[in-house]
Amino acid sequence: IAIAIASLLANFYLLRAAEVSTPEHKIKIVLVGDSTVQDSSGWGLGFREFVDTNKVELINTARGGRSSMSFMKEGRWTNALALHGDYYLIQFGHNNQPGHPGRATDMPTFVSNMTQYVTDTIAIGAKPILVTPLTRRQWDKNDPTKINSTLEPYAADVRAIAAQEKVPLVDLHARS
């Protein structure tokens, strides 16, 4: 699934990158999120494999265990913005859920944080792309052939923010 996700993302963004890439300017894509985005444990490395490094610079700032809140509180978001990317792919949700001390957020705070990511990205002249959280593989106790999608509320909120803010969305939750 990681290769399929990476291929989907890469094809979408490389088309956009080709529109504005010049020999003097590589398109800079910044990945922001948790472990599911990292190169070492998420789709980041697979995405990197599909990026044409002659046209695109890809910087992965994702860190395991981070939520939409802790990524900001630790200054990681400020550091990511300082990279002055052209595109920011932003995905959170896994560590926002209850049970993650110091990281969990209620849904209004999650929505506020994700909206802030969009606002801040636009404010520096970059283009935000929201990515819904990947489905966590928690099998339904009554039907072990089905996944109990506890991240659907987070995915739904990200979809709503993308529509409200009129920014692109990659719905990895639905595809995974």
N, C-alpha and C positions, 0 to 999 in steps of 0.2 A: 504494500500500500504506500510505503514511503516513496518509492520510485514514481508511482502514479501521481501522487500529490506533488512531488517535485516537478514532474513533467508538466502537469497542469499549470502550476504557478509559473514555471519558467517560460512556457509558451506565451502565457498571458502578458507577462512583464517584458519579455524580450521584444514582443511586437511594439509595445509602448516605448521601450528603450531605443529601438531603431528609429523612431520618429524624431528624437532629439539628440541622439548620439552623433558626435562629430569627431574627427581625428584629434582635435584639441581638447575635447571634453568627454571623458567616460561617464556614463550614467552611474550614479552612486545609489545603490539600494542598501538600506539599513534594515536588518531584521531585529525585531523587539519582541521579547516574550519570555516564556519559561522553558523548562527542560524539553518540552515537546517541539521547540523551535531550534534548540541548540544543534551545533554540528555534531557533537558527541553522542547525543541521545534522541534527537528529534529529526525533523524533516530538513533542517538547515543544510546538512551535508549533501543530501540528495538534490536539493535545489541548486546548490553550488555546482554540482556536476553538469547541470544543464545551462549554466550561464556562460556566455561568450566573454571571456576575460579580456578580449581585445576591445569590447564595447562597454563592458559593465564592471564596476568595482562593487563587490558584495562584502558588506561588513556585518557580521553577526554579533549583536550585543546581548542576545538572550542569555539568561542565567537560570539554572535549575532552582526550583523552590521559590521562585519569585511570583508575586501576584501583581495585579494592576496597581495595588497600593505600595507594596514593598519595593518594587522597581523604582517608583518615584521617590520614596522616602530615603532610599540608599544613594540617591543622586545619579542612578544609572540612566534615567530618562534625560536629565540635564546633559550628561556626557554624550548620549546618543544624538541629541539635538545639535550639540557642538560639532558633530561630524559633517553637518550641512549636506545631508543626503538629498537626492532628488525624489526618492520614493522611500516611504517607511511602511513596512509590512508589520502590523501590530496584532499580536495574539495573546490573550490571557484568558483565564477562567479556572484552570485546574486547581490552582492554589488559592483561589478566592473562596472556594467552598468552605463551609464550616468544618472544623476539625483541624485547621491549619493555624495554630497559635501565632500571632504576630503577622499573619498574612491574610487571613480570612476577612472578607468584607460582606456587609449586607448588600442586597441587590441595588438599592439606590446609590450606594457608594461606588459599586462596580460600574454602574452606568455613568456616574459623574466622572470617574477616572478615565473610562474609555472615551468619553466625549472630550475630556481635557487632552488626551493624546491626539485626537483629531484636530482640535483647536490649535494646539501648540505647533503641530506639524505644518498646518496651513500658515500660521503666523511667521514661520521662517521661510516661506515660499516653496515648501516641498509638498509632495502629494501623498496623503495617507491612504493606505489600503488596509481595511480591516479584515481580519481573518478570524473566523469562528473557531473555538477550541475543538481540537480533535475529540472524538468520542473516547471516553475511558472504558476499557474493556471490563465492565462489571456485569457478570451474567445474571439474568433474571432467575430468581430462586424457584419460581413456578414453571418456567420454561427455559431450560439451559441452552436452547438454540437461539435465544433472543438476548440482546444486550439491554440492560437497564440504564438508560441514558440520563444520568443525573446532571449532565452538563447542558442539557437542552435549554433550560431557562437562560443560561449565560449566552448560548448561541443565539437564542431568540432576541435577547437584548442587543447583541452585536449587530444582528440583521437590522433591527429597528434603528439603531444609531446610524448605520450606513445609509439607510433610506432617508432618514431625517436630515442628515448632514450632506447627502448627495455625494458620497464617496464610494469608490469601488469596494466590493466585498468578495472574498473568496470563502465559500461555505464549506470548510473542511469537515465540519461536524456532519453535515448531510452526506458528504462523499465518503466519510469513514464509518 
